[in-house]
Amino acid sequence: MTTKELYDAIICKPDLHSHPVLHDNILIWHLYKNAYVQAFCHDGDTSIDIIDNSIFSGSIMHWHPNEDDMISELYAFGKKGNMLVLKKSLFGTSVFYLGPAETFPITDRRSLHFGKKKWDGGQLVYLEQK
């Protein structure tokens, strides 16, 4: 699969929050207020990045999913109403929660003020769709 084929598959999905753009063989999706998703796919070489677009921009998280999982993972990011919560620690960053906002496991969202909360020796970063 190529990035163009990935792009074509994503834009056909229902209930998207917004649509990604294809630029220089990279899919770019501005989903969040302070971050965006970037994806690449070519002959089995895949990558997804979540990139901070604040003053200190850089990759928050980077991974290489299977080519078969690329569409479903990107769709989960872009489906309307979904939220992403990342867990940052000394050992790296991982997805803490990705799904509907109403089923988020922490009931007191006020504790996520400014998008961050201390959690189990790390920090949760809440990325809300813009």
N, C-alpha and C positions, 0 to 999 in steps of 0.2 A: 504494500500500500504506500502511496505517496502522500505528501501533505495536502496536495490538491484533492485527492480522493477523500482524505479525512475531512477536509473542509466541506466538500460536497455532501458527505454523510451527516455532518453536524447541522448544517443549515436546514436540512429537511426534517429535523426532529421537532416534535410539538412542544409547546410551552417553554420556549427559550426566553430567558430574561432579556437578552440582546443578541446581536449577531456578531460573530468574530470577523476579522478581516484576514486576508491572505496577502502577505507582503514578503517578497524575496524568498519564497518557498518556506515561510514560517507562518503558522497560524497565531494570531495575536487576538486576545479576547479581553477587553477592558470590562471586567465584571464587578470589581470592587472599588471602593473609594480610594484606597491607598495601595492597591496592588493590581496586577493583571496576570493573566495566564498566557504562556507562550508554549507552543507545541511544534514538534518536528517529527516527521515520519518518512522514511525512505528505505525500502528493501530490508525491513527487519530492524533497522537502526531507528529507535524511537527515543523521544525525550519530552518531558513536561516540566516546565519551570513555573514557579510562582515568583513574580518579580515585584519587589517593593518599588513604587514610583514616587517615594518621598525624596527629601533632600539627600538622604543616605541610600540611594537606590542600589539595588543588587539583588541577587537571587536569594529568596527566603528558603526555597525548597526546590530540589532538583531530583528527578528520578527517571528511570527507564522502564516503563511498563511493557508488557507483551504487546505486540502489534494488534492482537485480537482484543485487547482490553482498552485500546486508545479511545475508541468511540464512546464506550460506556463511561469511562472515567471523565472524559471531557464533558459529556452530556450531564453528568452529575454536578459538575461545577456550574454549568450554564442553565440548568433547569430553573425556571421561575420559582422563587420562594425558598430555594435551598440556601443554606449558609455553610461556611467553611470555618472551622476552628482548628488552628494549628497548635501543637505543643512543641515549644522550644526548650531545649535543655542543653547541658554541656555536651551531650552526645549527638546532637543534631536536631533536626526538626521532623516531625511526623504529623500526619492528619489525626487529630483527636476526634473530630466529628465532621461529617459531610452528609447533609440531608435536610429535610424540611425544618424550618426554624421552629415550628410549633412542637416538635418532638425533641428539641435540644435537651440533653439530660440535666443541665444546671438550671434550676427553676428561677434563681435570683439573678436575672440578667443585669441588674443594676451593678452587680459586682464586677461586671466586665466594662466599667467605665473607661473611656479612652481606648477601648479595644483590647485591653490587656488585663490579665489576672494571674496572680501567683498560684501554682498548682503542682503539688507533688514534686518538689525539687526542680521545677521548671516554670515556664510561663505559658499561659494560653493567649493566643492572638486570634481575636475574633474578626473575621473579614465579612462584612455585610455587603450585599449587592447594592450597587448605587442606583 
